[in-house]
């Protein structure tokens, strides 16, 4: 088992190294400058200082009967400004190679922002099979990406999640595909004794495992998937939580 994991790791590392060493046949720079202004009639559950809107907070009355969440808010931010590069590489193991690097400036909220990775991956495409290594959308996001003015892309109903992963997609025909993926955590973290942290998945060893199928026709996209994830707080984390209590 250890040897198999080692060989798999060497294969993925070698593929990425080959792409880096081979000549890039073509590349395209894309992006946009974006300024968002919003006005809300009340306080909401949100992130990125309100740009990523989820839902309004419920009525919360104080002893005088005043709703504490009925507070209007307005803000303007440029952190959704985005830049990315798509690369087309040489053939690797008889597969067409490509890569993407994409970033914006919404790394942290509350008036402090840094450049953050949105997507960064290598793809190898054979006739009916695709291997993706790197950070991109979680398979549960699928190919259903609504076009909206906000940056929340249909949340909270749409699982807005980009994570490092190894994903294998096999097309049975022009409409139906099978998907299997091993996913790790970086920006979107599990909750545990110490709050949001990637350490719980690290302790559990196993990544988030996904298997599913998707049917993509001209007028309709449908699919079904099974996602399995385990998390394991360490003894020190549990002890720290107990001490705080």
Order of alpha helices (4+ residues) and beta strands (2+ residues): alpha-beta-beta-beta-beta-beta-beta-beta-beta-beta-beta-beta-beta-beta-alpha-beta-beta-alpha
